[in-house]
Amino acid sequence: MTASAGSAPAPVVAITGGGTGIGAATAARFASAGWRVAVVGRRVEPLREVASATGARAIVADAADRAQAEAAVTEILATEGRLDAVVANAGGHGFAALGDTTDEDWAASIRANLDSAFVFSRAALAALRATRGSIVVVSSLAGLAAGPSTVGYTTAKHALIGLTRSIARDYGRDGVRANAVCPGWVRTPMADAEMDEFAAAAGLDGRESAYRTVTADVPLERPADPDEIAEAILFLASPAASYISGAVLPIDGGATSVDVPTTAFARAGL
């Protein structure tokens, strides 16, 4: 979307990991709100699908690679003239316990989840300072607590919160805001694959049964839809959140409000 003559230019957002799941939903939501959108990722076909559906610009790049991240930001500035927000959403990897995690597994998890946000945000920093823009980092409920056998993923998602707060602390004086969201279970291709694996291992009747099981102790008793996460990301990136910075927002259906040891009482009907 471009601005009409005499009007303020439409703001521009870059979304890493923009080809699927939360990233794709976020691209659609920003586009519907009138933002110009660039989706960044390593796989060209998902990016093209999102671009076709939303009008976004597809940029094939590894957000964790300095040269590629800088080239992506340069392309955005050359074509759009500005950059107002970054959604650091790229992630994945790190699903094993400490003793089962190789050096290569660890490095891959840190690169996919933490380096991608750090490197791309650094590449975009000068442009965001120029527009007094914002960064929204997509962490996870795993950034607030630990699930089983996820040492790489959990460590990196915790570190993303530190990265967010550090950016907010250092660049607030320049008008740059940084916030993090921590989604719980969300219906994404990655979560669907986990549910399929869990259902098979636990003898459950398919994916929906698995989702019901893993959200049984969540107050809202369901996983999120990616659009629900995208809505919160748009809010934090927008002028509506102009005095919010350094915040960490769980989007988890109330999961973090639960006193876990008391769930036994609920199951007993007490």
C-alpha positions as CSV (number, residue, x, y, z in Angstrom):
1,M,0.0,0.0,0.0
2,T,1.4,3.4,-0.9
3,A,0.4,6.8,0.5
4,S,-1.7,9.2,-1.7
5,A,-0.3,12.6,-2.7
6,G,-0.1,14.9,0.2
7,S,-0.8,12.3,2.9
8,A,1.7,10.8,5.4
9,P,3.5,7.8,4.0
10,A,2.2,4.4,5.1
11,P,4.5,2.9,7.8
12,V,6.8,0.0,6.8
13,V,7.3,-3.2,8.8
14,A,9.8,-6.0,8.2
15,I,8.8,-9.4,9.6
16,T,11.4,-12.2,9.9
17,G,10.2,-15.7,9.7
18,G,7.4,-14.2,7.6
19,G,6.5,-17.2,5.5
20,T,4.4,-19.3,7.8
21,G,2.5,-19.5,11.1
22,I,2.7,-16.4,13.3
23,G,4.8,-14.5,10.8
24,A,2.4,-15.0,7.9
25,A,-0.6,-14.0,10.1
26,T,1.3,-11.0,11.2
27,A,2.0,-10.0,7.6
28,A,-1.7,-10.2,6.8
29,R,-2.7,-8.2,9.9
30,F,-0.3,-5.4,9.2
31,A,-1.2,-5.2,5.6
32,S,-4.9,-5.0,6.5
33,A,-4.1,-2.1,8.8
34,G,-2.5,-0.2,5.9
35,W,1.2,-0.9,6.6
36,R,3.6,-1.7,3.8
37,V,5.0,-5.1,4.6
38,A,8.3,-6.9,3.9
39,V,8.4,-10.6,4.8
40,V,11.9,-12.0,5.3
41,G,12.8,-15.7,5.4
42,R,15.0,-18.4,4.0
43,R,12.4,-20.3,1.9
44,V,11.2,-18.6,-1.1
45,E,7.9,-20.4,-1.8
46,P,6.2,-19.7,1.5
47,L,7.3,-16.0,1.2
48,R,5.8,-15.8,-2.3
49,E,2.6,-17.2,-1.0
50,V,2.3,-14.6,1.7
51,A,3.3,-11.9,-0.7
52,S,0.7,-13.0,-3.2
53,A,-2.0,-13.0,-0.5
54,T,-1.1,-9.8,1.3
55,G,0.8,-7.6,-1.2
56,A,3.9,-7.9,0.9
57,R,7.4,-7.7,-0.5
58,A,9.2,-11.1,-0.3
59,I,12.9,-11.0,0.6
60,V,14.8,-14.2,0.8
61,A,17.5,-13.8,3.5
62,D,18.8,-15.5,6.6
63,A,18.0,-13.1,9.4
64,A,20.9,-14.5,11.4
65,D,23.5,-13.7,8.7
66,R,24.9,-10.2,9.1
67,A,25.5,-9.6,5.4
68,Q,22.1,-10.9,4.3
69,A,20.2,-9.0,7.1
70,E,21.9,-5.8,6.1
71,A,21.1,-6.4,2.4
72,A,17.5,-7.0,3.3
73,V,17.2,-3.8,5.2
74,T,19.0,-1.9,2.4
75,E,16.4,-3.3,-0.1
76,I,13.5,-2.2,2.1
77,L,14.9,1.3,2.4
78,A,15.6,1.5,-1.3
79,T,12.1,0.4,-2.3
80,E,10.0,1.8,0.5
81,G,12.1,4.7,1.7
82,R,11.8,4.0,5.4
83,L,11.4,1.3,8.1
84,D,9.1,1.8,11.1
85,A,9.0,-1.6,12.8
86,V,10.7,-4.9,12.9
87,V,8.9,-8.1,14.0
88,A,11.7,-10.5,15.0
89,N,9.7,-13.7,14.6
90,A,12.2,-16.2,13.0
91,G,12.9,-19.2,15.3
92,G,12.8,-23.0,15.8
93,H,15.2,-25.8,16.8
94,G,16.4,-26.9,20.2
95,F,14.1,-29.7,21.2
96,A,16.2,-32.0,23.3
97,A,17.5,-32.2,26.9
98,L,20.9,-31.0,28.0
99,G,22.5,-34.5,27.8
100,D,21.1,-35.2,24.4
101,T,22.1,-31.8,22.8
102,T,25.2,-31.8,20.7
103,D,27.3,-28.7,20.1
104,E,25.9,-28.5,16.6
105,D,22.3,-28.7,17.9
106,W,23.0,-26.0,20.5
107,A,24.5,-23.6,17.9
108,A,21.6,-24.2,15.5
109,S,19.1,-23.3,18.2
110,I,20.9,-20.2,19.3
111,R,21.3,-19.1,15.7
112,A,17.7,-19.7,14.7
113,N,16.1,-18.2,17.8
114,L,18.4,-15.6,19.3
115,D,21.0,-14.6,16.6
116,S,18.2,-14.0,14.1
117,A,16.6,-11.4,16.3
118,F,19.9,-9.8,17.4
119,V,21.4,-9.6,13.9
120,F,18.4,-8.3,12.1
121,S,17.5,-5.8,14.8
122,R,21.0,-4.5,14.7
123,A,20.9,-4.2,10.9
124,A,17.7,-2.3,11.2
125,L,18.6,-0.1,14.1
126,A,19.8,3.0,12.2
127,A,16.6,3.0,10.1
128,L,14.4,2.6,13.2
129,R,16.2,5.4,15.0
130,A,15.5,7.6,12.0
131,T,11.7,6.9,12.2
132,R,11.6,6.5,16.0
133,G,10.3,3.1,15.3
134,S,9.8,-0.1,17.3
135,I,10.8,-3.8,17.5
136,V,8.6,-6.6,18.6
137,V,10.4,-9.8,19.5
138,V,8.5,-13.0,19.4
139,S,9.7,-15.0,22.3
140,S,7.5,-17.8,23.8
141,L,6.0,-19.2,27.0
142,A,9.3,-21.1,26.9
143,G,10.9,-17.7,27.5
144,L,9.2,-17.6,30.9
145,A,9.3,-21.3,32.0
146,A,10.8,-24.5,30.9
147,G,9.1,-27.4,29.1
148,P,10.7,-30.9,29.0
149,S,13.6,-31.6,26.7
150,T,13.8,-28.1,25.1
151,V,17.1,-26.8,26.5
152,G,18.2,-24.9,23.4
153,Y,14.8,-23.5,22.6
154,T,14.1,-22.5,26.2
155,T,17.5,-20.9,26.7
156,A,17.2,-18.9,23.5
157,K,13.7,-17.8,24.2
158,H,14.6,-16.6,27.7
159,A,17.6,-14.7,26.2
160,L,15.2,-12.9,23.7
161,I,13.6,-11.2,26.7
162,G,17.0,-9.9,27.8
163,L,17.7,-8.7,24.3
164,T,14.3,-6.9,24.2
165,R,14.9,-5.1,27.5
166,S,18.5,-4.2,26.6
167,I,17.3,-2.6,23.3
168,A,14.5,-0.7,25.2
169,R,17.0,0.5,27.8
170,D,19.7,1.7,25.4
171,Y,17.6,3.2,22.6
172,G,14.6,4.6,24.3
173,R,16.4,8.0,24.3
174,D,16.2,7.8,20.5
175,G,12.5,7.1,20.5
176,V,13.0,3.4,19.7
177,R,10.7,1.0,21.5
178,A,11.2,-2.7,22.0
179,N,8.7,-5.2,23.4
180,A,8.4,-9.0,23.5
181,V,5.4,-11.3,23.2
182,C,5.4,-14.8,24.7
183,P,2.8,-17.0,23.0
184,G,1.7,-20.3,24.5
185,W,0.4,-23.0,22.2
186,V,-0.6,-21.6,18.8
187,R,-2.0,-23.4,15.8
188,T,1.0,-23.2,13.5
189,P,2.6,-25.8,11.2
190,M,5.4,-26.3,13.8
191,A,2.8,-26.9,16.6
192,D,0.7,-29.1,14.4
193,A,3.7,-31.3,13.8
194,E,4.4,-31.5,17.6
195,M,0.8,-32.4,18.3
196,D,0.9,-35.2,15.7
197,E,4.0,-36.5,17.3
198,F,2.6,-36.2,20.8
199,A,-0.7,-37.9,19.8
200,A,1.1,-40.8,18.3
201,A,3.4,-41.2,21.4
202,A,0.5,-40.8,23.9
203,G,-2.0,-43.0,22.0
204,L,-4.4,-40.1,21.5
205,D,-7.0,-39.8,18.8
206,G,-5.2,-37.4,16.5
207,R,-4.1,-33.7,16.5
208,E,-7.2,-32.2,18.1
209,S,-7.1,-34.6,21.0
210,A,-3.5,-33.6,21.5
211,Y,-4.3,-29.9,21.5
212,R,-7.1,-30.5,24.0
213,T,-4.7,-32.4,26.3
214,V,-1.9,-29.9,26.3
215,T,-4.3,-27.0,27.0
216,A,-6.4,-28.8,29.6
217,D,-4.9,-26.7,32.4
218,V,-4.9,-23.5,30.5
219,P,-7.8,-21.3,31.7
220,L,-9.1,-20.7,28.2
221,E,-8.7,-24.4,27.4
222,R,-7.6,-24.0,23.8
223,P,-4.6,-23.0,21.7
224,A,-4.4,-19.6,20.2
225,D,-5.0,-18.8,16.5
226,P,-2.1,-17.1,14.8
227,D,-4.3,-14.1,14.1
228,E,-4.6,-13.5,17.9
229,I,-0.9,-13.3,18.3
230,A,-0.7,-11.0,15.2
231,E,-3.2,-8.6,16.7
232,A,-1.1,-8.1,19.8
233,I,2.1,-7.6,17.8
234,L,0.4,-5.0,15.6
235,F,-0.7,-3.1,18.8
236,L,2.8,-3.1,20.3
237,A,4.3,-1.9,17.0
238,S,1.8,0.8,16.5
239,P,1.5,4.4,17.9
240,A,-1.3,3.1,20.1
241,A,1.5,1.6,22.3
242,S,3.6,4.7,22.1
243,Y,4.5,4.6,25.9
244,I,5.0,0.9,26.1
245,S,8.6,-0.3,25.9
246,G,10.6,-3.1,27.6
247,A,7.3,-5.0,28.2
248,V,6.9,-8.7,28.1
249,L,3.4,-9.8,27.1
250,P,2.3,-13.4,27.6
251,I,-0.3,-14.4,25.1
252,D,-1.1,-17.8,26.6
253,G,-4.8,-18.1,27.4
254,G,-4.0,-17.4,31.1
255,A,-1.4,-20.2,31.4
256,T,1.0,-18.1,33.4
257,S,-1.7,-17.3,36.0
258,V,-2.0,-20.9,37.0
259,D,-0.5,-22.1,40.2
260,V,0.7,-25.5,38.8
261,P,0.6,-27.6,42.0
262,T,-3.0,-26.7,42.5
263,T,-4.1,-28.2,39.2
264,A,-4.4,-31.5,41.1
265,F,-7.2,-30.0,43.1
266,A,-9.0,-28.9,39.9
267,R,-8.8,-32.4,38.5
268,A,-10.3,-33.7,41.7
269,G,-13.2,-31.3,41.3
270,L,-12.2,-29.2,44.4
